[in-house]
Amino acid sequence: MTTLIDALRLALAPDAVLDGTPGAETFQSPWTRLGAPLAVVRPASTAQVAAVLRLASDAGVPVVPWGGRTGLVDGCVADGAIALSLDRMAAIEGVDAGAGTMTVQAGCILQTACEAAADEGLLLPLDLGSRGSATIGGNIATNAGGNRVLRYGMMREMVLGLEAVLADGTVIDAMNPLLKNNAGYDLKPLFIGSEGTLGVVTRAVLRLRPAPVSQDTAFIGVEHFDDLPRLLRRLERGLGGNLSAFEVMWADFHDLVTSAPARGRPPLAERYPWYVLVESLGADPAVDAARFETCLGAALEEGEIADAVLARSKAEREAMWALRDDVAQTARNGPIVTFDVSLPIPAMNAYVGAVQAALAEHWPDLGPPMVFGHLGDGNLHIIARVPALTPEHRHRAEMIVYRPLTALGGSISAEHGIGLQKRDHLDLTRSPAEIALMRRLKGALDPAGILNPGKIIA
Ligand SMILES: Cc1cc2nc3c(=O)[nH]c(=O)nc-3n(C[C@H](O)[C@H](O)[C@H](O)COP(=O)(O)OP(=O)(O)OC[C@H]3O[C@@H](n4cnc5c(N)ncnc54)[C@H](O)[C@@H]3O)c2cc1C
């Protein structure tokens, strides 16, 4: 192993290879287990990434790509592997305002890329609670979703071109930013959402949109679940494609985040079973605000909405979003297991009721799960309380949350991916033929199985 570490130091630079304590100390994460890597390597170019992979391949040592380490499914666990950090490849190579594109290295922090787009009057629409730490490469590797999927789609829709390095060091240059390119197989999507198991993403060309000029936000109380899809459809129809967020919080999650220390008064005085954070992004402030209020007014008249408050300033809007983003509160009252599922909206209420009942039956002394999510995308986050974080308790909670999804046509992962955490449940969502094809693809691109082994499929 010393030979590999020495060869890596020679190929990169002595200070680009951290083995032992310095690596562990520099690269901690509150969000994911990292395991005990042999070393953390920090290449500064695509050529260096290729060199790392070639050397690791020759030595038969696994390589685990690391971005911002905010992934929530233990995709970065690197026991006995080389952890390949992209943190030195963080440059924004250019913004082409005319073409509406940004060329960026994979280690660039999402927020930095968004700010660079904004400086040119453009929008990189991906928006996540982890925006200050997550990287573009990690966003691509997990096909991240977030708060604006309704309007702009997931990361897949924002990647026009990318560059990736295969396990044997081959560089795949698919950076051509053409919107339409049907010349043979489209290889880019292979790497998007592949969680570092098929290649290391090193650069990308991202699609930017015109920055919105208007931003209308409201916080809404709803009495009946069936009113949620009605309200969603009304806003989709009435806002002419401007609806960007339809975030729903079940009352237990709402009560938790609004009662956090130093939090001011909740946006709505009354308590409701559901709260919705709605946002519209548009190009004409006067027209858009009037249309937004008209839509909500009509929903109020029809009884779909019990009460609503509009954000009248940037501070009010940020305070509303701060509630939705404050997921850290869910760990306030003891151990939790987090889930990220998707299913058809009409099935959600009964599904959540069944999950609540099963958890209460199993652990009657613990509080109910906290439920919230991007309901407009069919995506719910369920945070289950468990007595302790043992494998047995986790498995029990997983069975309760995942099992009903197969019959409902749902998915065990809406946006966080599979990693190590959900691997053993993949067959609840994917057919045997799909999983077999995933294995064939993995075998074709990484025959020795050195790239992030054990993640997604065993
Ligand atoms: C507070 C919080 C809120 C979040 N909200 C959302 C949300 O709304 N929507 C959502 O989708 N996710 C969300 N996440 C999850 C997470 O932030 C995303 O998955 C993000 O895209 C991960 O980026 P990262 O750079 O941190 O990747 P990492 O955690 O470093 O890596 C994630 C996976 O991608 C692989 N990987 C990383 N970089 C590369 C690369 N360059 N090439 C190949 N593989 C690579 C890793 O090996 C690992 O398997 C949230 C996380 C937190 C902590």
The ligand as a MOL file (V3000), in Angstrom:
LIG
                    3D

  0  0  0     0  0            999 V3000
M  V30 BEGIN CTAB
M  V30 COUNTS 53 58 0 0 0
M  V30 BEGIN ATOM
M  V30 1 C -29.4290 20.0230 4.8710 0
M  V30 2 C -29.4840 19.1740 3.6380 0
M  V30 3 C -30.5010 19.3770 2.6990 0
M  V30 4 C -30.5550 18.5950 1.5430 0
M  V30 5 N -31.5670 18.8190 0.6540 0
M  V30 6 C -31.5960 18.0990 -0.4830 0
M  V30 7 C -32.6450 18.3220 -1.4350 0
M  V30 8 O -33.5400 19.1390 -1.2330 0
M  V30 9 N -32.6130 17.6010 -2.5640 0
M  V30 10 C -31.6240 16.6800 -2.8230 0
M  V30 11 O -31.6490 16.0610 -3.8990 0
M  V30 12 N -30.6450 16.4260 -1.9280 0
M  V30 13 C -30.6030 17.1100 -0.7650 0
M  V30 14 N -29.6190 16.8560 0.1480 0
M  V30 15 C -28.6300 15.7920 -0.1130 0
M  V30 16 C -27.2810 16.2830 -0.6880 0
M  V30 17 O -27.0220 17.5970 -0.3540 0
M  V30 18 C -27.2640 16.1380 -2.1810 0
M  V30 19 O -27.3080 14.7630 -2.4610 0
M  V30 20 C -26.0320 16.7440 -2.8830 0
M  V30 21 O -26.2930 16.6890 -4.2690 0
M  V30 22 C -24.7430 16.0300 -2.5820 0
M  V30 23 O -23.6370 16.8020 -3.0330 0
M  V30 24 P -22.1930 16.6240 -2.3690 0
M  V30 25 O -21.2160 17.4100 -3.1450 0
M  V30 26 O -22.2550 16.9000 -0.9130 0
M  V30 27 O -21.9540 15.0790 -2.6360 0
M  V30 28 P -21.2650 14.0310 -1.6460 0
M  V30 29 O -22.0880 13.8640 -0.4290 0
M  V30 30 O -19.8450 14.3470 -1.4720 0
M  V30 31 O -21.3840 12.6990 -2.5340 0
M  V30 32 C -22.6440 12.1340 -2.8050 0
M  V30 33 C -22.4310 10.9120 -3.7230 0
M  V30 34 O -21.9280 11.3500 -4.9870 0
M  V30 35 C -20.6200 10.8210 -5.2270 0
M  V30 36 N -19.8310 11.9160 -5.7940 0
M  V30 37 C -19.5480 13.1270 -5.2500 0
M  V30 38 N -18.8570 13.8890 -6.1260 0
M  V30 39 C -18.6960 13.1380 -7.2410 0
M  V30 40 C -18.0580 13.3720 -8.4920 0
M  V30 41 N -17.4590 14.5120 -8.7800 0
M  V30 42 N -18.1060 12.3860 -9.4210 0
M  V30 43 C -18.7190 11.2040 -9.1640 0
M  V30 44 N -19.3180 10.9450 -7.9840 0
M  V30 45 C -19.3100 11.9000 -7.0450 0
M  V30 46 C -20.1120 10.3380 -3.8760 0
M  V30 47 O -19.2050 9.2540 -4.0280 0
M  V30 48 C -21.4030 9.9190 -3.1910 0
M  V30 49 O -21.7750 8.6410 -3.6050 0
M  V30 50 C -29.5750 17.5970 1.3150 0
M  V30 51 C -28.5530 17.4020 2.2540 0
M  V30 52 C -28.4980 18.1670 3.3990 0
M  V30 53 C -27.3850 17.9350 4.3620 0
M  V30 END ATOM
M  V30 BEGIN BOND
M  V30 1 1 1 2
M  V30 2 1 2 3
M  V30 3 2 2 52
M  V30 4 2 3 4
M  V30 5 1 4 5
M  V30 6 1 4 50
M  V30 7 2 5 6
M  V30 8 1 6 7
M  V30 9 1 6 13
M  V30 10 2 7 8
M  V30 11 1 7 9
M  V30 12 1 9 10
M  V30 13 2 10 11
M  V30 14 1 10 12
M  V30 15 2 12 13
M  V30 16 1 13 14
M  V30 17 1 14 15
M  V30 18 1 14 50
M  V30 19 1 15 16
M  V30 20 1 16 17
M  V30 21 1 16 18
M  V30 22 1 18 19
M  V30 23 1 18 20
M  V30 24 1 20 21
M  V30 25 1 20 22
M  V30 26 1 22 23
M  V30 27 1 23 24
M  V30 28 2 24 25
M  V30 29 1 24 26
M  V30 30 1 24 27
M  V30 31 1 27 28
M  V30 32 2 28 29
M  V30 33 1 28 30
M  V30 34 1 28 31
M  V30 35 1 31 32
M  V30 36 1 32 33
M  V30 37 1 33 34
M  V30 38 1 33 48
M  V30 39 1 34 35
M  V30 40 1 35 36
M  V30 41 1 35 46
M  V30 42 1 36 37
M  V30 43 1 36 45
M  V30 44 2 37 38
M  V30 45 1 38 39
M  V30 46 1 39 40
M  V30 47 2 39 45
M  V30 48 1 40 41
M  V30 49 2 40 42
M  V30 50 1 42 43
M  V30 51 2 43 44
M  V30 52 1 44 45
M  V30 53 1 46 47
M  V30 54 1 46 48
M  V30 55 1 48 49
M  V30 56 2 50 51
M  V30 57 1 51 52
M  V30 58 1 52 53
M  V30 END BOND
M  V30 END CTAB
M  END
